[in-house]
Amino acid sequence: MSKAMSYYDWDLSFRRSISDDTPEEKEKVNILGISDNVFKDFLKKWKKNNL
């Protein structure tokens, strides 16, 4: 397979296939299955404690 199929293309198609099954109002879920809001809150707390 060529390098044209990048990780971004795969991730985008994966997200699209998930969003086809779920209503648009639902929170976005990242590749780990964690909602984006929860993940962002975690990163903020981690930065505050570790920087």
mmCIF entry with sequence, helices, sheets and N, C-alpha, C, O atoms, coordinates in Angstrom:
data_MODEL
# 
_entry.id   MODEL 
# 
_entity.id                         1 
_entity.type                       polymer 
_entity.pdbx_number_of_molecules   1 
# 
_entity_poly.entity_id                      1 
_entity_poly.type                           'polypeptide(L)' 
_entity_poly.nstd_linkage                   no 
_entity_poly.nstd_monomer                   no 
_entity_poly.pdbx_seq_one_letter_code       MSKAMSYYDWDLSFRRSISDDTPEEKEKVNILGISDNVFKDFLKKWKKNNL 
_entity_poly.pdbx_seq_one_letter_code_can   MSKAMSYYDWDLSFRRSISDDTPEEKEKVNILGISDNVFKDFLKKWKKNNL 
_entity_poly.pdbx_strand_id                 A 
# 
loop_
_entity_poly_seq.entity_id 
_entity_poly_seq.num 
_entity_poly_seq.mon_id 
_entity_poly_seq.hetero 
1 1  MET n 
1 2  SER n 
1 3  LYS n 
1 4  ALA n 
1 5  MET n 
1 6  SER n 
1 7  TYR n 
1 8  TYR n 
1 9  ASP n 
1 10 TRP n 
1 11 ASP n 
1 12 LEU n 
1 13 SER n 
1 14 PHE n 
1 15 ARG n 
1 16 ARG n 
1 17 SER n 
1 18 ILE n 
1 19 SER n 
1 20 ASP n 
1 21 ASP n 
1 22 THR n 
1 23 PRO n 
1 24 GLU n 
1 25 GLU n 
1 26 LYS n 
1 27 GLU n 
1 28 LYS n 
1 29 VAL n 
1 30 ASN n 
1 31 ILE n 
1 32 LEU n 
1 33 GLY n 
1 34 ILE n 
1 35 SER n 
1 36 ASP n 
1 37 ASN n 
1 38 VAL n 
1 39 PHE n 
1 40 LYS n 
1 41 ASP n 
1 42 PHE n 
1 43 LEU n 
1 44 LYS n 
1 45 LYS n 
1 46 TRP n 
1 47 LYS n 
1 48 LYS n 
1 49 ASN n 
1 50 ASN n 
1 51 LEU n 
# 
_struct_asym.id          A 
_struct_asym.entity_id   1 
# 
loop_
_struct_conf.conf_type_id 
_struct_conf.id 
_struct_conf.pdbx_PDB_helix_id 
_struct_conf.beg_label_comp_id 
_struct_conf.beg_label_asym_id 
_struct_conf.beg_label_seq_id 
_struct_conf.pdbx_beg_PDB_ins_code 
_struct_conf.end_label_comp_id 
_struct_conf.end_label_asym_id 
_struct_conf.end_label_seq_id 
_struct_conf.pdbx_end_PDB_ins_code 
_struct_conf.beg_auth_comp_id 
_struct_conf.beg_auth_asym_id 
_struct_conf.beg_auth_seq_id 
_struct_conf.end_auth_comp_id 
_struct_conf.end_auth_asym_id 
_struct_conf.end_auth_seq_id 
_struct_conf.pdbx_PDB_helix_class 
_struct_conf.details 
_struct_conf.pdbx_PDB_helix_length 
HELX_P HELX_P1 AA1 TYR A 7  ? ASP A 21 ? TYR A 7  ASP A 21 1 ? 15 
HELX_P HELX_P2 AA2 ASP A 36 ? ASN A 50 ? ASP A 36 ASN A 50 1 ? 15 
# 
_struct_conf_type.id          HELX_P 
_struct_conf_type.criteria    ? 
_struct_conf_type.reference   ? 
# 
loop_
_atom_site.group_PDB 
_atom_site.id 
_atom_site.type_symbol 
_atom_site.label_atom_id 
_atom_site.label_alt_id 
_atom_site.label_comp_id 
_atom_site.label_asym_id 
_atom_site.label_entity_id 
_atom_site.label_seq_id 
_atom_site.pdbx_PDB_ins_code 
_atom_site.Cartn_x 
_atom_site.Cartn_y 
_atom_site.Cartn_z 
_atom_site.occupancy 
_atom_site.B_iso_or_equiv 
_atom_site.pdbx_formal_charge 
_atom_site.auth_seq_id 
_atom_site.auth_comp_id 
_atom_site.auth_asym_id 
_atom_site.auth_atom_id 
_atom_site.pdbx_PDB_model_num 
ATOM 1   N N  . MET A 1 1  ? 0.843   -1.186 0.000  1.00 0.00 ? 1  MET A N  1 
ATOM 2   C CA . MET A 1 1  ? 0.000   0.000  0.000  1.00 0.00 ? 1  MET A CA 1 
ATOM 3   C C  . MET A 1 1  ? 0.884   1.243  0.000  1.00 0.00 ? 1  MET A C  1 
ATOM 4   O O  . MET A 1 1  ? 1.919   1.283  0.664  1.00 0.00 ? 1  MET A O  1 
ATOM 5   N N  . SER A 1 2  ? 0.470   2.235  -0.738 1.00 0.00 ? 2  SER A N  1 
ATOM 6   C CA . SER A 1 2  ? 1.283   3.447  -0.818 1.00 0.00 ? 2  SER A CA 1 
ATOM 7   C C  . SER A 1 2  ? 1.160   4.278  0.450  1.00 0.00 ? 2  SER A C  1 
ATOM 8   O O  . SER A 1 2  ? 0.281   4.052  1.281  1.00 0.00 ? 2  SER A O  1 
ATOM 9   N N  . LYS A 1 3  ? 2.050   5.231  0.576  1.00 0.00 ? 3  LYS A N  1 
ATOM 10  C CA . LYS A 1 3  ? 2.033   6.104  1.748  1.00 0.00 ? 3  LYS A CA 1 
ATOM 11  C C  . LYS A 1 3  ? 0.924   7.151  1.661  1.00 0.00 ? 3  LYS A C  1 
ATOM 12  O O  . LYS A 1 3  ? 0.743   7.946  2.584  1.00 0.00 ? 3  LYS A O  1 
ATOM 13  N N  . ALA A 1 4  ? 0.180   7.150  0.549  1.00 0.00 ? 4  ALA A N  1 
ATOM 14  C CA . ALA A 1 4  ? -0.888  8.141  0.386  1.00 0.00 ? 4  ALA A CA 1 
ATOM 15  C C  . ALA A 1 4  ? -1.968  7.976  1.454  1.00 0.00 ? 4  ALA A C  1 
ATOM 16  O O  . ALA A 1 4  ? -2.604  8.951  1.854  1.00 0.00 ? 4  ALA A O  1 
ATOM 17  N N  . MET A 1 5  ? -2.172  6.750  1.910  1.00 0.00 ? 5  MET A N  1 
ATOM 18  C CA . MET A 1 5  ? -3.160  6.517  2.962  1.00 0.00 ? 5  MET A CA 1 
ATOM 19  C C  . MET A 1 5  ? -2.507  6.810  4.306  1.00 0.00 ? 5  MET A C  1 
ATOM 20  O O  . MET A 1 5  ? -1.923  5.926  4.933  1.00 0.00 ? 5  MET A O  1 
ATOM 21  N N  . SER A 1 6  ? -2.613  8.043  4.732  1.00 0.00 ? 6  SER A N  1 
ATOM 22  C CA . SER A 1 6  ? -1.954  8.466  5.962  1.00 0.00 ? 6  SER A CA 1 
ATOM 23  C C  . SER A 1 6  ? -2.804  8.129  7.173  1.00 0.00 ? 6  SER A C  1 
ATOM 24  O O  . SER A 1 6  ? -3.952  7.703  7.048  1.00 0.00 ? 6  SER A O  1 
ATOM 25  N N  . TYR A 1 7  ? -2.224  8.328  8.340  1.00 0.00 ? 7  TYR A N  1 
ATOM 26  C CA . TYR A 1 7  ? -2.968  8.124  9.587  1.00 0.00 ? 7  TYR A CA 1 
ATOM 27  C C  . TYR A 1 7  ? -4.179  9.040  9.632  1.00 0.00 ? 7  TYR A C  1 
ATOM 28  O O  . TYR A 1 7  ? -5.245  8.637  10.098 1.00 0.00 ? 7  TYR A O  1 
ATOM 29  N N  . TYR A 1 8  ? -4.027  10.272 9.151  1.00 0.00 ? 8  TYR A N  1 
ATOM 30  C CA . TYR A 1 8  ? -5.135  11.227 9.173  1.00 0.00 ? 8  TYR A CA 1 
ATOM 31  C C  . TYR A 1 8  ? -6.309  10.694 8.358  1.00 0.00 ? 8  TYR A C  1 
ATOM 32  O O  . TYR A 1 8  ? -7.454  10.757 8.805  1.00 0.00 ? 8  TYR A O  1 
ATOM 33  N N  . ASP A 1 9  ? -6.035  10.173 7.176  1.00 0.00 ? 9  ASP A N  1 
ATOM 34  C CA . ASP A 1 9  ? -7.106  9.627  6.336  1.00 0.00 ? 9  ASP A CA 1 
ATOM 35  C C  . ASP A 1 9  ? -7.806  8.478  7.043  1.00 0.00 ? 9  ASP A C  1 
ATOM 36  O O  . ASP A 1 9  ? -9.033  8.380  7.011  1.00 0.00 ? 9  ASP A O  1 
ATOM 37  N N  . TRP A 1 10 ? -7.032  7.611  7.680  1.00 0.00 ? 10 TRP A N  1 
ATOM 38  C CA . TRP A 1 10 ? -7.613  6.471  8.378  1.00 0.00 ? 10 TRP A CA 1 
ATOM 39  C C  . TRP A 1 10 ? -8.464  6.944  9.544  1.00 0.00 ? 10 TRP A C  1 
ATOM 40  O O  . TRP A 1 10 ? -9.574  6.453  9.749  1.00 0.00 ? 10 TRP A O  1 
ATOM 41  N N  . ASP A 1 11 ? -7.942  7.906  10.313 1.00 0.00 ? 11 ASP A N  1 
ATOM 42  C CA . ASP A 1 11 ? -8.659  8.425  11.478 1.00 0.00 ? 11 ASP A CA 1 
ATOM 43  C C  . ASP A 1 11 ? -9.954  9.101  11.055 1.00 0.00 ? 11 ASP A C  1 
ATOM 44  O O  . ASP A 1 11 ? -10.987 8.928  11.700 1.00 0.00 ? 11 ASP A O  1 
ATOM 45  N N  . LEU A 1 12 ? -9.901  9.867  9.975  1.00 0.00 ? 12 LEU A N  1 
ATOM 46  C CA . LEU A 1 12 ? -11.084 10.566 9.485  1.00 0.00 ? 12 LEU A CA 1 
ATOM 47  C C  . LEU A 1 12 ? -12.150 9.569  9.043  1.00 0.00 ? 12 LEU A C  1 
ATOM 48  O O  . LEU A 1 12 ? -13.326 9.747  9.361  1.00 0.00 ? 12 LEU A O  1 
ATOM 49  N N  . SER A 1 13 ? -11.763 8.530  8.322  1.00 0.00 ? 13 SER A N  1 
ATOM 50  C CA . SER A 1 13 ? -12.739 7.541  7.871  1.00 0.00 ? 13 SER A CA 1 
ATOM 51  C C  . SER A 1 13 ? -13.299 6.762  9.052  1.00 0.00 ? 13 SER A C  1 
ATOM 52  O O  . SER A 1 13 ? -14.471 6.387  9.050  1.00 0.00 ? 13 SER A O  1 
ATOM 53  N N  . PHE A 1 14 ? -12.461 6.514  10.069 1.00 0.00 ? 14 PHE A N  1 
ATOM 54  C CA . PHE A 1 14 ? -12.917 5.812  11.262 1.00 0.00 ? 14 PHE A CA 1 
ATOM 55  C C  . PHE A 1 14 ? -13.957 6.652  11.995 1.00 0.00 ? 14 PHE A C  1 
ATOM 56  O O  . PHE A 1 14 ? -15.000 6.138  12.400 1.00 0.00 ? 14 PHE A O  1 
ATOM 57  N N  . ARG A 1 15 ? -13.675 7.951  12.168 1.00 0.00 ? 15 ARG A N  1 
ATOM 58  C CA . ARG A 1 15 ? -14.625 8.844  12.835 1.00 0.00 ? 15 ARG A CA 1 
ATOM 59  C C  . ARG A 1 15 ? -15.922 8.938  12.041 1.00 0.00 ? 15 ARG A C  1 
ATOM 60  O O  . ARG A 1 15 ? -17.005 8.956  12.626 1.00 0.00 ? 15 ARG A O  1 
ATOM 61  N N  . ARG A 1 16 ? -15.823 8.998  10.721 1.00 0.00 ? 16 ARG A N  1 
ATOM 62  C CA . ARG A 1 16 ? -17.011 9.112  9.888  1.00 0.00 ? 16 ARG A CA 1 
ATOM 63  C C  . ARG A 1 16 ? -17.877 7.867  10.045 1.00 0.00 ? 16 ARG A C  1 
ATOM 64  O O  . ARG A 1 16 ? -19.101 7.971  10.130 1.00 0.00 ? 16 ARG A O  1 
ATOM 65  N N  . SER A 1 17 ? -17.252 6.693  10.083 1.00 0.00 ? 17 SER A N  1 
ATOM 66  C CA . SER A 1 17 ? -18.029 5.459  10.222 1.00 0.00 ? 17 SER A CA 1 
ATOM 67  C C  . SER A 1 17 ? -18.714 5.399  11.580 1.00 0.00 ? 17 SER A C  1 
ATOM 68  O O  . SER A 1 17 ? -19.817 4.864  11.690 1.00 0.00 ? 17 SER A O  1 
ATOM 69  N N  . ILE A 1 18 ? -18.075 5.942  12.620 1.00 0.00 ? 18 ILE A N  1 
ATOM 70  C CA . ILE A 1 18 ? -18.712 5.984  13.937 1.00 0.00 ? 18 ILE A CA 1 
ATOM 71  C C  . ILE A 1 18 ? -19.874 6.974  13.924 1.00 0.00 ? 18 ILE A C  1 
ATOM 72  O O  . ILE A 1 18 ? -20.946 6.683  14.454 1.00 0.00 ? 18 ILE A O  1 
ATOM 73  N N  . SER A 1 19 ? -19.665 8.134  13.326 1.00 0.00 ? 19 SER A N  1 
ATOM 74  C CA . SER A 1 19 ? -20.693 9.174  13.367 1.00 0.00 ? 19 SER A CA 1 
ATOM 75  C C  . SER A 1 19 ? -21.914 8.794  12.536 1.00 0.00 ? 19 SER A C  1 
ATOM 76  O O  . SER A 1 19 ? -22.993 9.342  12.763 1.00 0.00 ? 19 SER A O  1 
ATOM 77  N N  . ASP A 1 20 ? -21.780 7.880  11.589 1.00 0.00 ? 20 ASP A N  1 
ATOM 78  C CA . ASP A 1 20 ? -22.935 7.429  10.818 1.00 0.00 ? 20 ASP A CA 1 
ATOM 79  C C  . ASP A 1 20 ? -23.946 6.718  11.709 1.00 0.00 ? 20 ASP A C  1 
ATOM 80  O O  . ASP A 1 20 ? -25.150 6.780  11.459 1.00 0.00 ? 20 ASP A O  1 
ATOM 81  N N  . ASP A 1 21 ? -23.461 6.048  12.739 1.00 0.00 ? 21 ASP A N  1 
ATOM 82  C CA . ASP A 1 21 ? -24.335 5.274  13.613 1.00 0.00 ? 21 ASP A CA 1 
ATOM 83  C C  . ASP A 1 21 ? -24.927 6.095  14.748 1.00 0.00 ? 21 ASP A C  1 
ATOM 84  O O  . ASP A 1 21 ? -25.938 5.705  15.331 1.00 0.00 ? 21 ASP A O  1 
ATOM 85  N N  . THR A 1 22 ? -24.310 7.227  15.068 1.00 0.00 ? 22 THR A N  1 
ATOM 86  C CA . THR A 1 22 ? -24.720 7.977  16.255 1.00 0.00 ? 22 THR A CA 1 
ATOM 87  C C  . THR A 1 22 ? -25.301 9.327  15.872 1.00 0.00 ? 22 THR A C  1 
ATOM 88  O O  . THR A 1 22 ? -24.944 9.890  14.837 1.00 0.00 ? 22 THR A O  1 
ATOM 89  N N  . PRO A 1 23 ? -26.191 9.845  16.698 1.00 0.00 ? 23 PRO A N  1 
ATOM 90  C CA . PRO A 1 23 ? -26.738 11.187 16.430 1.00 0.00 ? 23 PRO A CA 1 
ATOM 91  C C  . PRO A 1 23 ? -25.658 12.259 16.531 1.00 0.00 ? 23 PRO A C  1 
ATOM 92  O O  . PRO A 1 23 ? -24.668 12.083 17.241 1.00 0.00 ? 23 PRO A O  1 
ATOM 93  N N  . GLU A 1 24 ? -25.844 13.350 15.832 1.00 0.00 ? 24 GLU A N  1 
ATOM 94  C CA . GLU A 1 24 ? -24.851 14.422 15.812 1.00 0.00 ? 24 GLU A CA 1 
ATOM 95  C C  . GLU A 1 24 ? -24.696 15.102 17.168 1.00 0.00 ? 24 GLU A C  1 
ATOM 96  O O  . GLU A 1 24 ? -23.648 15.685 17.447 1.00 0.00 ? 24 GLU A O  1 
ATOM 97  N N  . GLU A 1 25 ? -25.732 15.035 18.021 1.00 0.00 ? 25 GLU A N  1 
ATOM 98  C CA . GLU A 1 25 ? -25.679 15.749 19.296 1.00 0.00 ? 25 GLU A CA 1 
ATOM 99  C C  . GLU A 1 25 ? -24.694 15.118 20.271 1.00 0.00 ? 25 GLU A C  1 
ATOM 100 O O  . GLU A 1 25 ? -24.236 15.776 21.205 1.00 0.00 ? 25 GLU A O  1 
ATOM 101 N N  . LYS A 1 26 ? -24.366 13.853 20.061 1.00 0.00 ? 26 LYS A N  1 
ATOM 102 C CA . LYS A 1 26 ? -23.461 13.172 20.992 1.00 0.00 ? 26 LYS A CA 1 
ATOM 103 C C  . LYS A 1 26 ? -22.080 13.804 20.972 1.00 0.00 ? 26 LYS A C  1 
ATOM 104 O O  . LYS A 1 26 ? -21.658 14.387 19.973 1.00 0.00 ? 26 LYS A O  1 
ATOM 105 N N  . GLU A 1 27 ? -21.378 13.676 22.108 1.00 0.00 ? 27 GLU A N  1 
ATOM 106 C CA . GLU A 1 27 ? -20.014 14.189 22.178 1.00 0.00 ? 27 GLU A CA 1 
ATOM 107 C C  . GLU A 1 27 ? -19.124 13.402 21.227 1.00 0.00 ? 27 GLU A C  1 
ATOM 108 O O  . GLU A 1 27 ? -19.333 12.212 20.991 1.00 0.00 ? 27 GLU A O  1 
ATOM 109 N N  . LYS A 1 28 ? -18.136 14.090 20.693 1.00 0.00 ? 28 LYS A N  1 
ATOM 110 C CA . LYS A 1 28 ? -17.151 13.386 19.878 1.00 0.00 ? 28 LYS A CA 1 
ATOM 111 C C  . LYS A 1 28 ? -16.330 12.478 20.787 1.00 0.00 ? 28 LYS A C  1 
ATOM 112 O O  . LYS A 1 28 ? -16.041 12.814 21.935 1.00 0.00 ? 28 LYS A O  1 
ATOM 113 N N  . VAL A 1 29 ? -15.968 11.333 20.251 1.00 0.00 ? 29 VAL A N  1 
ATOM 114 C CA . VAL A 1 29 ? -15.156 10.388 21.010 1.00 0.00 ? 29 VAL A CA 1 
ATOM 115 C C  . VAL A 1 29 ? -13.868 10.179 20.234 1.00 0.00 ? 29 VAL A C  1 
ATOM 116 O O  . VAL A 1 29 ? -13.892 9.916  19.031 1.00 0.00 ? 29 VAL A O  1 
ATOM 117 N N  . ASN A 1 30 ? -12.742 10.297 20.929 1.00 0.00 ? 30 ASN A N  1 
ATOM 118 C CA . ASN A 1 30 ? -11.468 10.125 20.241 1.00 0.00 ? 30 ASN A CA 1 
ATOM 119 C C  . ASN A 1 30 ? -11.146 8.640  20.062 1.00 0.00 ? 30 ASN A C  1 
ATOM 120 O O  . ASN A 1 30 ? -11.940 7.777  20.436 1.00 0.00 ? 30 ASN A O  1 
ATOM 121 N N  . ILE A 1 31 ? -10.014 8.360  19.507 1.00 0.00 ? 31 ILE A N  1 
ATOM 122 C CA . ILE A 1 31 ? -9.646  7.000  19.112 1.00 0.00 ? 31 ILE A CA 1 
ATOM 123 C C  . ILE A 1 31 ? -9.561  6.053  20.305 1.00 0.00 ? 31 ILE A C  1 
ATOM 124 O O  . ILE A 1 31 ? -9.696  4.841  20.139 1.00 0.00 ? 31 ILE A O  1 
ATOM 125 N N  . LEU A 1 32 ? -9.340  6.589  21.505 1.00 0.00 ? 32 LEU A N  1 
ATOM 126 C CA . LEU A 1 32 ? -9.254  5.746  22.698 1.00 0.00 ? 32 LEU A CA 1 
ATOM 127 C C  . LEU A 1 32 ? -10.621 5.462  23.304 1.00 0.00 ? 32 LEU A C  1 
ATOM 128 O O  . LEU A 1 32 ? -10.728 4.670  24.241 1.00 0.00 ? 32 LEU A O  1 
ATOM 129 N N  . GLY A 1 33 ? -11.667 6.097  22.782 1.00 0.00 ? 33 GLY A N  1 
ATOM 130 C CA . GLY A 1 33 ? -12.997 5.903  23.333 1.00 0.00 ? 33 GLY A CA 1 
ATOM 131 C C  . GLY A 1 33 ? -13.304 6.847  24.475 1.00 0.00 ? 33 GLY A C  1 
ATOM 132 O O  . GLY A 1 33 ? -14.254 6.626  25.226 1.00 0.00 ? 33 GLY A O  1 
ATOM 133 N N  . ILE A 1 34 ? -12.500 7.910  24.619 1.00 0.00 ? 34 ILE A N  1 
ATOM 134 C CA . ILE A 1 34 ? -12.712 8.900  25.673 1.00 0.00 ? 34 ILE A CA 1 
ATOM 135 C C  . ILE A 1 34 ? -13.329 10.138 25.027 1.00 0.00 ? 34 ILE A C  1 
ATOM 136 O O  . ILE A 1 34 ? -12.863 10.585 23.979 1.00 0.00 ? 34 ILE A O  1 
ATOM 137 N N  . SER A 1 35 ? -14.361 10.691 25.638 1.00 0.00 ? 35 SER A N  1 
ATOM 138 C CA . SER A 1 35 ? -14.967 11.883 25.052 1.00 0.00 ? 35 SER A CA 1 
ATOM 139 C C  . SER A 1 35 ? -13.959 13.031 25.057 1.00 0.00 ? 35 SER A C  1 
ATOM 140 O O  . SER A 1 35 ? -13.116 13.127 25.949 1.00 0.00 ? 35 SER A O  1 
ATOM 141 N N  . ASP A 1 36 ? -14.056 13.902 24.048 1.00 0.00 ? 36 ASP A N  1 
ATOM 142 C CA . ASP A 1 36 ? -13.095 14.994 23.897 1.00 0.00 ? 36 ASP A CA 1 
ATOM 143 C C  . ASP A 1 36 ? -13.067 15.907 25.113 1.00 0.00 ? 36 ASP A C  1 
ATOM 144 O O  . ASP A 1 36 ? -11.995 16.356 25.517 1.00 0.00 ? 36 ASP A O  1 
ATOM 145 N N  . ASN A 1 37 ? -14.233 16.192 25.708 1.00 0.00 ? 37 ASN A N  1 
ATOM 146 C CA . ASN A 1 37 ? -14.271 17.095 26.865 1.00 0.00 ? 37 ASN A CA 1 
ATOM 147 C C  . ASN A 1 37 ? -13.520 16.505 28.047 1.00 0.00 ? 37 ASN A C  1 
ATOM 148 O O  . ASN A 1 37 ? -12.764 17.212 28.715 1.00 0.00 ? 37 ASN A O  1 
ATOM 149 N N  . VAL A 1 38 ? -13.715 15.236 28.310 1.00 0.00 ? 38 VAL A N  1 
ATOM 150 C CA . VAL A 1 38 ? -13.025 14.577 29.419 1.00 0.00 ? 38 VAL A CA 1 
ATOM 151 C C  . VAL A 1 38 ? -11.520 14.587 29.173 1.00 0.00 ? 38 VAL A C  1 
ATOM 152 O O  . VAL A 1 38 ? -10.738 14.843 30.088 1.00 0.00 ? 38 VAL A O  1 
ATOM 153 N N  . PHE A 1 39 ? -11.120 14.310 27.946 1.00 0.00 ? 39 PHE A N  1 
ATOM 154 C CA . PHE A 1 39 ? -9.704  14.269 27.603 1.00 0.00 ? 39 PHE A CA 1 
ATOM 155 C C  . PHE A 1 39 ? -9.062  15.651 27.757 1.00 0.00 ? 39 PHE A C  1 
ATOM 156 O O  . PHE A 1 39 ? -7.948  15.762 28.269 1.00 0.00 ? 39 PHE A O  1 
ATOM 157 N N  . LYS A 1 40 ? -9.762  16.705 27.316 1.00 0.00 ? 40 LYS A N  1 
ATOM 158 C CA . LYS A 1 40 ? -9.229  18.064 27.443 1.00 0.00 ? 40 LYS A CA 1 
ATOM 159 C C  . LYS A 1 40 ? -9.089  18.460 28.903 1.00 0.00 ? 40 LYS A C  1 
ATOM 160 O O  . LYS A 1 40 ? -8.094  19.076 29.284 1.00 0.00 ? 40 LYS A O  1 
ATOM 161 N N  . ASP A 1 41 ? -10.074 18.115 29.727 1.00 0.00 ? 41 ASP A N  1 
ATOM 162 C CA . ASP A 1 41 ? -9.986  18.411 31.162 1.00 0.00 ? 41 ASP A CA 1 
ATOM 163 C C  . ASP A 1 41 ? -8.791  17.706 31.785 1.00 0.00 ? 41 ASP A C  1 
ATOM 164 O O  . ASP A 1 41 ? -8.073  18.285 32.600 1.00 0.00 ? 41 ASP A O  1 
ATOM 165 N N  . PHE A 1 42 ? -8.584  16.452 31.398 1.00 0.00 ? 42 PHE A N  1 
ATOM 166 C CA . PHE A 1 42 ? -7.444  15.698 31.908 1.00 0.00 ? 42 PHE A CA 1 
ATOM 167 C C  . PHE A 1 42 ? -6.129  16.381 31.533 1.00 0.00 ? 42 PHE A C  1 
ATOM 168 O O  . PHE A 1 42 ? -5.231  16.507 32.367 1.00 0.00 ? 42 PHE A O  1 
ATOM 169 N N  . LEU A 1 43 ? -6.017  16.819 30.277 1.00 0.00 ? 43 LEU A N  1 
ATOM 170 C CA . LEU A 1 43 ? -4.788  17.477 29.838 1.00 0.00 ? 43 LEU A CA 1 
ATOM 171 C C  . LEU A 1 43 ? -4.542  18.770 30.599 1.00 0.00 ? 43 LEU A C  1 
ATOM 172 O O  . LEU A 1 43 ? -3.402  19.069 30.956 1.00 0.00 ? 43 LEU A O  1 
ATOM 173 N N  . LYS A 1 44 ? -5.597  19.544 30.854 1.00 0.00 ? 44 LYS A N  1 
ATOM 174 C CA . LYS A 1 44 ? -5.440  20.791 31.618 1.00 0.00 ? 44 LYS A CA 1 
ATOM 175 C C  . LYS A 1 44 ? -4.919  20.500 33.022 1.00 0.00 ? 44 LYS A C  1 
ATOM 176 O O  . LYS A 1 44 ? -3.996  21.165 33.492 1.00 0.00 ? 44 LYS A O  1 
ATOM 177 N N  . LYS A 1 45 ? -5.501  19.513 33.688 1.00 0.00 ? 45 LYS A N  1 
ATOM 178 C CA . LYS A 1 45 ? -5.073  19.165 35.043 1.00 0.00 ? 45 LYS A CA 1 
ATOM 179 C C  . LYS A 1 45 ? -3.645  18.644 35.040 1.00 0.00 ? 45 LYS A C  1 
ATOM 180 O O  . LYS A 1 45 ? -2.855  18.981 35.921 1.00 0.00 ? 45 LYS A O  1 
ATOM 181 N N  . TRP A 1 46 ? -3.313  17.819 34.045 1.00 0.00 ? 46 TRP A N  1 
ATOM 182 C CA . TRP A 1 46 ? -1.972  17.253 33.961 1.00 0.00 ? 46 TRP A CA 1 
ATOM 183 C C  . TRP A 1 46 ? -0.936  18.351 33.766 1.00 0.00 ? 46 TRP A C  1 
ATOM 184 O O  . TRP A 1 46 ? 0.112   18.347 34.411 1.00 0.00 ? 46 TRP A O  1 
ATOM 185 N N  . LYS A 1 47 ? -1.236  19.296 32.867 1.00 0.00 ? 47 LYS A N  1 
ATOM 186 C CA . LYS A 1 47 ? -0.303  20.400 32.624 1.00 0.00 ? 47 LYS A CA 1 
ATOM 187 C C  . LYS A 1 47 ? -0.104  21.223 33.889 1.00 0.00 ? 47 LYS A C  1 
ATOM 188 O O  . LYS A 1 47 ? 1.019   21.599 34.225 1.00 0.00 ? 47 LYS A O  1 
ATOM 189 N N  . LYS A 1 48 ? -1.200  21.500 34.586 1.00 0.00 ? 48 LYS A N  1 
ATOM 190 C CA . LYS A 1 48 ? -1.124  22.318 35.802 1.00 0.00 ? 48 LYS A CA 1 
ATOM 191 C C  . LYS A 1 48 ? -0.251  21.637 36.853 1.00 0.00 ? 48 LYS A C  1 
ATOM 192 O O  . LYS A 1 48 ? 0.521   22.305 37.541 1.00 0.00 ? 48 LYS A O  1 
ATOM 193 N N  . ASN A 1 49 ? -0.365  20.335 36.981 1.00 0.00 ? 49 ASN A N  1 
ATOM 194 C CA . ASN A 1 49 ? 0.375   19.597 38.003 1.00 0.00 ? 49 ASN A CA 1 
ATOM 195 C C  . ASN A 1 49 ? 1.812   19.288 37.613 1.00 0.00 ? 49 ASN A C  1 
ATOM 196 O O  . ASN A 1 49 ? 2.658   19.095 38.486 1.00 0.00 ? 49 ASN A O  1 
ATOM 197 N N  . ASN A 1 50 ? 2.101   19.238 36.324 1.00 0.00 ? 50 ASN A N  1 
ATOM 198 C CA . ASN A 1 50 ? 3.419   18.781 35.890 1.00 0.00 ? 50 ASN A CA 1 
ATOM 199 C C  . ASN A 1 50 ? 4.295   19.850 35.253 1.00 0.00 ? 50 ASN A C  1 
ATOM 200 O O  . ASN A 1 50 ? 5.426   19.563 34.862 1.00 0.00 ? 50 ASN A O  1 
ATOM 201 N N  . LEU A 1 51 ? 3.799   21.069 35.141 1.00 0.00 ? 51 LEU A N  1 
ATOM 202 C CA . LEU A 1 51 ? 4.621   22.118 34.540 1.00 0.00 ? 51 LEU A CA 1 
ATOM 203 C C  . LEU A 1 51 ? 4.981   23.184 35.550 1.00 0.00 ? 51 LEU A C  1 
ATOM 204 O O  . LEU A 1 51 ? 5.671   24.146 35.214 1.00 0.00 ? 51 LEU A O  1 
# 
